[in-house]
Amino acid sequence: MSITFKKGNEEDIKVFFPYNPANIRRVKIIKGSYFDSIGEHWHIPLHEQAIKQFIEIFPKEQISIDSSLNMNKVIENTEIKKMIVDGLLKNLLLEIDKKLILKGYSRSTRKTYLGHIERLTFYYLTHPKQMTKQLIHQYLIELLNKRDKSHSYVNQAISSIKFLYENMFNKYDIVVDLPRPKKEHKLPDVLSQDEVFRLLEALDNEKHRAILFSTYSAGLRVSEVVKLRIEDIDSKRMMIHIRQSKGRKDRYVMLSEVALQILRTYVKKYYVEKWLFPGGREGRHITERSVKKIFEKAKIKAKIQKDVSIHSLRHSFATHLLEGGIDLRYIQELLGHTSSKTTEIYTHVSQKNISQIKSPLDTMLNKNSP
Protein backbone atom coordinates (compact mmCIF):
# COMPACT_ATOMS: atom_id res chain seq x y z
CA MET A 1 0.00 0.00 0.00
CA SER A 2 1.24 3.48 -0.87
CA ILE A 3 0.57 6.41 1.48
CA THR A 4 0.86 10.05 0.42
CA PHE A 5 1.20 13.13 2.64
CA LYS A 6 0.15 16.45 1.10
CA LYS A 7 -0.14 19.99 2.39
CA GLY A 8 -3.44 20.66 4.13
CA ASN A 9 -4.31 23.80 6.04
CA GLU A 10 -1.99 25.42 8.59
CA GLU A 11 -2.81 22.86 11.28
CA ASP A 12 -3.03 19.51 9.49
CA ILE A 13 -1.82 17.18 6.73
CA LYS A 14 -3.84 15.55 3.96
CA VAL A 15 -3.30 11.79 3.93
CA PHE A 16 -4.17 9.62 0.94
CA PHE A 17 -4.29 5.80 0.99
CA PRO A 18 -6.53 3.07 -0.51
CA TYR A 19 -9.82 2.44 1.30
CA ASN A 20 -9.68 -0.42 3.75
CA PRO A 21 -11.84 -0.81 6.90
CA ALA A 22 -8.82 -1.96 8.96
CA ASN A 23 -6.78 1.08 7.88
CA ILE A 24 -9.68 3.41 8.72
CA ARG A 25 -9.91 1.98 12.23
CA ARG A 26 -6.19 2.53 12.76
CA VAL A 27 -6.24 6.15 11.57
CA LYS A 28 -9.18 6.97 13.83
CA ILE A 29 -6.95 6.22 16.83
CA ILE A 30 -4.94 9.39 16.10
CA LYS A 31 -6.40 12.23 18.13
CA GLY A 32 -7.61 15.08 15.91
CA SER A 33 -7.85 12.99 12.73
CA TYR A 34 -10.94 13.30 10.51
CA PHE A 35 -12.18 12.26 7.07
CA ASP A 36 -12.82 14.75 4.26
CA SER A 37 -15.73 13.26 2.30
CA ILE A 38 -15.45 15.80 -0.53
CA GLY A 39 -11.73 15.26 -1.19
CA GLU A 40 -11.96 11.62 -0.10
CA HIS A 41 -8.89 11.78 2.08
CA TRP A 42 -7.97 11.92 5.76
CA HIS A 43 -6.51 14.77 7.78
CA ILE A 44 -4.12 14.31 10.70
CA PRO A 45 -2.72 17.09 12.93
CA LEU A 46 0.48 18.75 11.71
CA HIS A 47 2.65 18.01 14.74
CA GLU A 48 5.38 15.51 15.66
CA GLN A 49 3.40 13.20 17.89
CA ALA A 50 0.58 12.65 15.39
CA ILE A 51 3.05 12.00 12.56
CA LYS A 52 5.05 9.59 14.71
CA GLN A 53 1.86 7.76 15.72
CA PHE A 54 0.78 7.47 12.08
CA ILE A 55 4.14 5.98 11.02
CA GLU A 56 4.00 3.51 13.92
CA ILE A 57 0.51 2.45 12.82
CA PHE A 58 1.73 1.77 9.26
CA PRO A 59 5.36 0.63 9.81
CA LYS A 60 5.64 -1.49 6.65
CA GLU A 61 4.12 0.95 4.18
CA GLN A 62 5.99 3.23 1.80
CA ILE A 63 5.23 6.88 2.42
CA SER A 64 5.39 9.62 -0.20
CA ILE A 65 5.63 13.22 1.07
CA ASP A 66 4.83 16.11 -1.25
CA SER A 67 7.70 18.63 -1.34
CA SER A 68 5.29 21.51 -0.70
CA LEU A 69 4.66 20.16 2.81
CA ASN A 70 8.16 21.18 4.06
CA MET A 71 8.16 18.61 6.85
CA ASN A 72 11.64 19.60 8.02
CA LYS A 73 10.26 22.75 9.59
CA VAL A 74 7.68 20.75 11.52
CA ILE A 75 9.80 17.80 12.69
CA GLU A 76 12.74 18.40 15.03
CA ASN A 77 12.98 15.01 16.73
CA THR A 78 15.78 12.94 15.13
CA GLU A 79 14.08 9.63 15.87
CA ILE A 80 10.90 10.70 14.04
CA LYS A 81 12.97 12.01 11.13
CA LYS A 82 14.67 8.63 10.81
CA MET A 83 11.28 6.90 10.84
CA ILE A 84 10.09 9.18 8.02
CA VAL A 85 13.27 8.56 5.99
CA ASP A 86 12.84 4.79 6.41
CA GLY A 87 9.29 5.12 5.10
CA LEU A 88 10.34 7.33 2.18
CA LEU A 89 13.25 5.14 1.08
CA LYS A 90 11.61 1.76 1.72
CA ASN A 91 12.77 -0.60 -1.08
CA LEU A 92 14.54 2.22 -2.96
CA LEU A 93 17.90 1.76 -1.18
CA LEU A 94 17.78 -1.98 -1.93
CA GLU A 95 17.15 -1.26 -5.62
CA ILE A 96 19.98 1.28 -5.73
CA ASP A 97 22.35 -1.21 -4.09
CA LYS A 98 21.41 -3.90 -6.63
CA LYS A 99 22.16 -1.49 -9.47
CA LEU A 100 25.51 -0.53 -7.90
CA ILE A 101 26.44 -4.21 -7.57
CA LEU A 102 25.52 -4.91 -11.21
CA LYS A 103 27.71 -1.99 -12.30
CA GLY A 104 30.66 -3.40 -10.33
CA TYR A 105 30.93 -0.80 -7.56
CA SER A 106 32.90 -1.86 -4.46
CA ARG A 107 31.24 -2.48 -1.09
CA SER A 108 32.84 0.68 0.29
CA THR A 109 31.57 2.88 -2.57
CA ARG A 110 28.09 1.36 -2.32
CA LYS A 111 27.96 2.17 1.38
CA THR A 112 29.13 5.73 0.70
CA TYR A 113 26.54 6.33 -2.04
CA LEU A 114 23.64 4.96 0.01
CA GLY A 115 24.72 7.06 3.00
CA HIS A 116 24.69 10.27 0.96
CA ILE A 117 21.24 9.50 -0.46
CA GLU A 118 19.90 8.87 3.07
CA ARG A 119 21.37 12.17 4.30
CA LEU A 120 19.86 14.10 1.38
CA THR A 121 16.44 12.60 2.15
CA PHE A 122 16.90 13.31 5.88
CA TYR A 123 17.67 16.97 5.12
CA TYR A 124 14.41 17.65 3.23
CA LEU A 125 12.21 14.79 4.53
CA THR A 126 11.03 14.44 0.95
CA HIS A 127 11.40 11.57 -1.51
CA PRO A 128 14.39 12.32 -3.80
CA LYS A 129 12.22 11.82 -6.89
CA GLN A 130 10.19 14.88 -5.90
CA MET A 131 13.19 17.15 -5.37
CA THR A 132 14.07 19.89 -7.85
CA LYS A 133 17.43 21.02 -9.20
CA GLN A 134 17.16 24.10 -6.99
CA LEU A 135 16.75 21.96 -3.86
CA ILE A 136 19.80 19.87 -4.80
CA HIS A 137 21.89 23.02 -5.28
CA GLN A 138 20.74 24.41 -1.92
CA TYR A 139 21.71 21.17 -0.20
CA LEU A 140 25.23 21.21 -1.68
CA ILE A 141 25.68 24.87 -0.68
CA GLU A 142 24.60 23.90 2.86
CA LEU A 143 27.28 21.18 2.96
CA LEU A 144 30.02 23.53 1.82
CA ASN A 145 29.14 26.70 3.71
CA LYS A 146 27.19 25.95 6.87
CA ARG A 147 28.37 22.42 7.60
CA ASP A 148 31.93 23.09 6.40
CA LYS A 149 32.31 19.73 4.64
CA SER A 150 35.46 19.07 2.62
CA HIS A 151 35.42 19.39 -1.17
CA SER A 152 36.07 15.66 -1.53
CA TYR A 153 33.04 14.91 0.70
CA VAL A 154 30.81 17.17 -1.43
CA ASN A 155 32.16 15.59 -4.63
CA GLN A 156 31.19 12.18 -3.23
CA ALA A 157 27.70 13.54 -2.50
CA ILE A 158 27.43 14.83 -6.09
CA SER A 159 28.52 11.47 -7.54
CA SER A 160 25.91 9.71 -5.37
CA ILE A 161 23.16 12.13 -6.40
CA LYS A 162 24.07 11.85 -10.09
CA PHE A 163 23.94 8.05 -9.88
CA LEU A 164 20.51 8.20 -8.23
CA TYR A 165 18.88 10.53 -10.74
CA GLU A 166 20.51 9.11 -13.86
CA ASN A 167 20.29 5.38 -13.09
CA MET A 168 17.16 5.11 -10.96
CA PHE A 169 14.89 7.96 -12.10
CA ASN A 170 16.22 8.76 -15.61
CA LYS A 171 16.03 12.45 -14.65
CA TYR A 172 19.19 13.73 -16.31
CA ASP A 173 18.01 17.35 -16.35
CA ILE A 174 18.39 17.67 -12.56
CA VAL A 175 22.07 16.71 -12.45
CA VAL A 176 23.34 17.48 -15.96
CA ASP A 177 25.23 20.61 -14.87
CA LEU A 178 25.77 20.13 -11.14
CA PRO A 179 28.88 22.22 -10.33
CA ARG A 180 31.69 20.41 -8.54
CA PRO A 181 33.91 22.24 -6.04
CA LYS A 182 37.60 22.41 -6.90
CA LYS A 183 39.63 19.46 -5.73
CA GLU A 184 41.56 20.23 -2.55
CA HIS A 185 45.30 19.64 -2.57
CA LYS A 186 46.07 18.38 0.92
CA LEU A 187 49.33 16.79 1.97
CA PRO A 188 49.14 13.41 3.73
CA ASP A 189 50.01 13.05 7.40
CA VAL A 190 53.25 11.09 7.74
CA LEU A 191 54.90 9.37 10.69
CA SER A 192 58.66 9.35 11.08
CA GLN A 193 60.43 5.98 11.10
CA ASP A 194 60.98 6.38 14.85
CA GLU A 195 57.24 6.96 15.37
CA VAL A 196 56.34 3.92 13.28
CA PHE A 197 58.78 1.84 15.34
CA ARG A 198 57.23 3.07 18.60
CA LEU A 199 53.74 2.34 17.29
CA LEU A 200 54.58 -1.22 16.24
CA GLU A 201 56.45 -1.91 19.48
CA ALA A 202 53.39 -0.79 21.45
CA LEU A 203 51.49 -3.87 20.22
CA ASP A 204 51.36 -6.89 22.53
CA ASN A 205 48.72 -9.03 20.82
CA GLU A 206 50.26 -11.28 18.13
CA LYS A 207 47.32 -10.85 15.76
CA HIS A 208 47.38 -7.07 16.13
CA ARG A 209 51.15 -7.05 15.51
CA ALA A 210 50.72 -9.17 12.37
CA ILE A 211 48.04 -6.82 11.01
CA LEU A 212 49.91 -3.54 11.50
CA PHE A 213 53.33 -4.97 10.55
CA SER A 214 51.78 -6.21 7.28
CA THR A 215 50.04 -2.87 6.68
CA TYR A 216 53.16 -0.74 7.03
CA SER A 217 55.70 -3.17 5.53
CA ALA A 218 53.85 -3.30 2.19
CA GLY A 219 51.99 0.03 2.23
CA LEU A 220 48.58 -1.64 2.20
CA ARG A 221 45.18 -0.01 2.37
CA VAL A 222 43.11 -1.16 5.36
CA SER A 223 40.60 -2.66 2.89
CA GLU A 224 43.45 -4.75 1.45
CA VAL A 225 44.97 -6.06 4.67
CA VAL A 226 41.64 -7.27 6.09
CA LYS A 227 40.95 -9.33 2.95
CA LEU A 228 44.30 -11.12 2.81
CA ARG A 229 44.07 -14.90 2.46
CA ILE A 230 46.70 -17.45 3.48
CA GLU A 231 47.54 -18.26 -0.16
CA ASP A 232 48.25 -14.57 -0.85
CA ILE A 233 51.46 -14.79 1.20
CA ASP A 234 54.16 -16.20 -1.12
CA SER A 235 57.16 -16.83 1.14
CA LYS A 236 59.19 -18.44 -1.66
CA ARG A 237 59.05 -15.39 -3.90
CA MET A 238 58.76 -13.03 -0.90
CA MET A 239 55.70 -11.34 -2.35
CA ILE A 240 52.10 -10.62 -1.33
CA HIS A 241 49.30 -10.95 -3.87
CA ILE A 242 46.74 -8.14 -3.47
CA ARG A 243 43.51 -9.20 -5.16
CA GLN A 244 40.83 -6.97 -6.68
CA SER A 245 41.74 -3.84 -4.77
CA LYS A 246 40.68 -0.28 -5.58
CA GLY A 247 39.67 -0.05 -9.24
CA ARG A 248 39.21 -3.85 -9.37
CA LYS A 249 42.95 -4.35 -9.89
CA ASP A 250 45.35 -7.06 -8.75
CA ARG A 251 48.97 -6.31 -7.91
CA TYR A 252 52.01 -7.79 -6.16
CA VAL A 253 53.90 -6.10 -3.35
CA MET A 254 57.04 -7.09 -1.47
CA LEU A 255 56.90 -9.35 1.56
CA SER A 256 59.11 -8.05 4.34
CA GLU A 257 61.31 -10.62 6.09
CA VAL A 258 60.45 -9.09 9.45
CA ALA A 259 56.73 -9.12 8.64
CA LEU A 260 57.01 -12.76 7.51
CA GLN A 261 58.48 -13.80 10.87
CA ILE A 262 55.71 -11.91 12.68
CA LEU A 263 53.10 -13.66 10.51
CA ARG A 264 54.63 -17.10 11.18
CA THR A 265 54.53 -16.48 14.94
CA TYR A 266 50.91 -15.35 14.64
CA VAL A 267 49.80 -18.34 12.52
CA LYS A 268 51.33 -20.81 15.02
CA LYS A 269 49.30 -19.26 17.83
CA TYR A 270 45.99 -18.60 16.07
CA TYR A 271 43.74 -20.94 14.09
CA VAL A 272 43.73 -19.60 10.52
CA GLU A 273 41.70 -21.35 7.84
CA LYS A 274 40.44 -19.09 5.02
CA TRP A 275 41.17 -15.48 5.86
CA LEU A 276 44.61 -14.57 7.18
CA PHE A 277 42.91 -12.31 9.73
CA PRO A 278 39.49 -13.82 10.57
CA GLY A 279 36.84 -11.70 12.29
CA GLY A 280 34.44 -12.37 15.12
CA ARG A 281 31.77 -13.79 12.82
CA GLU A 282 32.40 -17.27 11.49
CA GLY A 283 33.64 -17.35 7.91
CA ARG A 284 34.23 -13.56 7.78
CA HIS A 285 37.44 -11.55 7.81
CA ILE A 286 38.22 -8.92 10.43
CA THR A 287 36.43 -5.63 9.82
CA GLU A 288 38.12 -2.39 8.81
CA ARG A 289 36.61 -0.76 11.87
CA SER A 290 38.36 -3.28 14.15
CA VAL A 291 41.73 -2.61 12.49
CA LYS A 292 41.23 1.14 12.91
CA LYS A 293 40.59 0.59 16.63
CA ILE A 294 43.78 -1.48 16.89
CA PHE A 295 45.73 1.39 15.34
CA GLU A 296 44.15 4.01 17.62
CA LYS A 297 44.97 2.03 20.77
CA ALA A 298 48.58 1.53 19.63
CA LYS A 299 48.87 5.24 18.79
CA ILE A 300 47.72 6.23 22.29
CA LYS A 301 50.06 3.71 23.93
CA ALA A 302 52.99 4.94 21.82
CA LYS A 303 52.12 8.54 22.86
CA ILE A 304 51.98 9.80 19.29
CA GLN A 305 50.39 13.25 19.22
CA LYS A 306 50.01 13.63 15.45
CA ASP A 307 46.52 13.53 13.95
CA VAL A 308 47.13 10.29 12.03
CA SER A 309 45.00 7.29 11.07
CA ILE A 310 45.64 3.71 9.93
CA HIS A 311 45.96 5.06 6.36
CA SER A 312 48.94 7.14 7.53
CA LEU A 313 50.98 3.92 7.66
CA ARG A 314 50.55 3.64 3.88
CA HIS A 315 51.58 7.29 3.43
CA SER A 316 54.57 6.74 5.73
CA PHE A 317 55.63 3.60 3.81
CA ALA A 318 55.70 5.53 0.52
CA THR A 319 57.51 8.53 2.01
CA HIS A 320 60.15 6.36 3.70
CA LEU A 321 60.80 4.50 0.43
CA LEU A 322 61.24 7.80 -1.41
CA GLU A 323 63.61 9.07 1.28
CA GLY A 324 65.52 5.79 0.95
CA GLY A 325 66.21 6.51 -2.72
CA ILE A 326 63.56 4.26 -4.36
CA ASP A 327 62.41 5.51 -7.75
CA LEU A 328 58.94 7.08 -7.80
CA ARG A 329 57.81 4.73 -10.60
CA TYR A 330 58.40 1.67 -8.40
CA ILE A 331 56.56 3.29 -5.50
CA GLN A 332 53.63 4.00 -7.84
CA GLU A 333 53.49 0.33 -8.82
CA LEU A 334 53.72 -0.88 -5.22
CA LEU A 335 50.90 1.41 -4.12
CA GLY A 336 48.72 0.51 -7.10
CA HIS A 337 48.29 4.10 -8.27
CA THR A 338 46.95 4.49 -11.82
CA SER A 339 48.43 7.96 -12.24
CA SER A 340 51.97 9.02 -11.34
CA LYS A 341 50.54 12.37 -10.22
CA THR A 342 48.93 10.61 -7.25
CA THR A 343 52.31 9.24 -6.16
CA GLU A 344 54.11 12.54 -6.72
CA ILE A 345 52.40 14.00 -3.65
CA TYR A 346 54.98 12.20 -1.50
CA THR A 347 57.74 14.39 -2.94
CA HIS A 348 56.08 17.28 -1.05
CA VAL A 349 56.27 15.56 2.35
CA SER A 350 59.64 13.86 1.99
CA GLN A 351 62.45 15.46 3.95
CA LYS A 352 65.03 13.98 1.54
CA ASN A 353 65.52 17.24 -0.38
CA ILE A 354 63.85 19.77 1.91
CA SER A 355 66.15 19.01 4.85
CA GLN A 356 69.20 19.77 2.67
CA ILE A 357 68.00 23.32 2.00
CA LYS A 358 69.25 25.86 4.50
CA SER A 359 66.94 28.58 5.74
CA PRO A 360 68.11 32.12 4.85
CA LEU A 361 67.80 32.90 8.58
CA ASP A 362 70.52 30.35 9.39
CA THR A 363 72.72 31.64 6.58
CA MET A 364 72.28 35.23 7.72
CA LEU A 365 73.05 34.53 11.38
CA ASN A 366 76.07 32.34 10.60
CA LYS A 367 77.45 35.01 8.30
CA ASN A 368 77.10 37.77 10.88
CA SER A 369 78.04 35.79 13.98
CA PRO A 370 81.34 36.86 15.64
Secondary structure in CASP SS format (residue, H / E / C, confidence):
PFRMAT SS
TARGET T0000
AUTHOR 0000-0000-0000
METHOD secondary structure of the structure
MODEL  1
M C 1.00
S E 1.00
I E 1.00
T E 1.00
F E 1.00
K E 1.00
K E 1.00
G C 1.00
N C 1.00
E C 1.00
E C 1.00
D E 1.00
I E 1.00
K E 1.00
V E 1.00
F E 1.00
F C 1.00
P C 1.00
Y C 1.00
N C 1.00
P H 1.00
A H 1.00
N H 1.00
I H 1.00
R H 1.00
R H 1.00
V H 1.00
K H 1.00
I C 1.00
I C 1.00
K C 1.00
G C 1.00
S C 1.00
Y E 1.00
F E 1.00
D E 1.00
S C 1.00
I C 1.00
G C 1.00
E C 1.00
H E 1.00
W E 1.00
H E 1.00
I E 1.00
P E 1.00
L C 1.00
H C 1.00
E H 1.00
Q H 1.00
A H 1.00
I H 1.00
K H 1.00
Q H 1.00
F H 1.00
I H 1.00
E H 1.00
I H 1.00
F C 1.00
P C 1.00
K C 1.00
E C 1.00
Q E 1.00
I E 1.00
S E 1.00
I E 1.00
D C 1.00
S H 1.00
S H 1.00
L H 1.00
N C 1.00
M H 1.00
N H 1.00
K H 1.00
V C 1.00
I C 1.00
E C 1.00
N C 1.00
T H 1.00
E H 1.00
I H 1.00
K H 1.00
K H 1.00
M H 1.00
I H 1.00
V H 1.00
D H 1.00
G H 1.00
L H 1.00
L C 1.00
K C 1.00
N C 1.00
L H 1.00
L H 1.00
L H 1.00
E H 1.00
I H 1.00
D H 1.00
K H 1.00
K H 1.00
L H 1.00
I H 1.00
L H 1.00
K C 1.00
G C 1.00
Y C 1.00
S C 1.00
R H 1.00
S H 1.00
T H 1.00
R H 1.00
K H 1.00
T H 1.00
Y H 1.00
L H 1.00
G H 1.00
H H 1.00
I H 1.00
E H 1.00
R H 1.00
L H 1.00
T H 1.00
F H 1.00
Y H 1.00
Y H 1.00
L C 1.00
T C 1.00
H C 1.00
P H 1.00
K H 1.00
Q H 1.00
M C 1.00
T C 1.00
K H 1.00
Q H 1.00
L H 1.00
I H 1.00
H H 1.00
Q H 1.00
Y H 1.00
L H 1.00
I H 1.00
E H 1.00
L H 1.00
L H 1.00
N H 1.00
K H 1.00
R C 1.00
D C 1.00
K C 1.00
S C 1.00
H H 1.00
S H 1.00
Y H 1.00
V H 1.00
N H 1.00
Q H 1.00
A H 1.00
I H 1.00
S H 1.00
S H 1.00
I H 1.00
K H 1.00
F H 1.00
L H 1.00
Y H 1.00
E H 1.00
N H 1.00
M H 1.00
F C 1.00
N C 1.00
K C 1.00
Y H 1.00
D H 1.00
I H 1.00
V H 1.00
V C 1.00
D C 1.00
L C 1.00
P C 1.00
R C 1.00
P C 1.00
K C 1.00
K C 1.00
E C 1.00
H C 1.00
K C 1.00
L C 1.00
P C 1.00
D C 1.00
V C 1.00
L C 1.00
S C 1.00
Q H 1.00
D H 1.00
E H 1.00
V H 1.00
F H 1.00
R H 1.00
L H 1.00
L H 1.00
E H 1.00
A C 1.00
L C 1.00
D C 1.00
N C 1.00
E H 1.00
K H 1.00
H H 1.00
R H 1.00
A H 1.00
I H 1.00
L H 1.00
F H 1.00
S H 1.00
T H 1.00
Y H 1.00
S H 1.00
A H 1.00
G C 1.00
L C 1.00
R C 1.00
V H 1.00
S H 1.00
E H 1.00
V H 1.00
V C 1.00
K C 1.00
L C 1.00
R E 1.00
I H 1.00
E H 1.00
D H 1.00
I E 1.00
D E 1.00
S C 1.00
K C 1.00
R C 1.00
M C 1.00
M E 1.00
I E 1.00
H E 1.00
I E 1.00
R E 1.00
Q E 1.00
S E 1.00
K C 1.00
G C 1.00
R C 1.00
K E 1.00
D E 1.00
R E 1.00
Y E 1.00
V E 1.00
M E 1.00
L C 1.00
S C 1.00
E H 1.00
V H 1.00
A H 1.00
L H 1.00
Q H 1.00
I H 1.00
L H 1.00
R H 1.00
T H 1.00
Y H 1.00
V H 1.00
K H 1.00
K H 1.00
Y C 1.00
Y C 1.00
V C 1.00
E C 1.00
K C 1.00
W E 1.00
L C 1.00
F C 1.00
P E 1.00
G C 1.00
G C 1.00
R C 1.00
E C 1.00
G C 1.00
R C 1.00
H E 1.00
I C 1.00
T C 1.00
E H 1.00
R H 1.00
S H 1.00
V H 1.00
K H 1.00
K H 1.00
I H 1.00
F H 1.00
E H 1.00
K H 1.00
A H 1.00
K H 1.00
I H 1.00
K H 1.00
A C 1.00
K C 1.00
I C 1.00
Q C 1.00
K C 1.00
D C 1.00
V C 1.00
S C 1.00
I C 1.00
H H 1.00
S H 1.00
L H 1.00
R H 1.00
H H 1.00
S H 1.00
F H 1.00
A H 1.00
T H 1.00
H H 1.00
L H 1.00
L H 1.00
E H 1.00
G C 1.00
G C 1.00
I C 1.00
D C 1.00
L H 1.00
R H 1.00
Y H 1.00
I H 1.00
Q H 1.00
E H 1.00
L H 1.00
L H 1.00
G C 1.00
H C 1.00
T C 1.00
S C 1.00
S H 1.00
K H 1.00
T H 1.00
T H 1.00
E H 1.00
I H 1.00
Y H 1.00
T H 1.00
H H 1.00
V C 1.00
S C 1.00
Q H 1.00
K H 1.00
N H 1.00
I H 1.00
S C 1.00
Q C 1.00
I C 1.00
K C 1.00
S C 1.00
P H 1.00
L H 1.00
D H 1.00
T H 1.00
M H 1.00
L H 1.00
N H 1.00
K H 1.00
N H 1.00
S C 1.00
P C 1.00
END
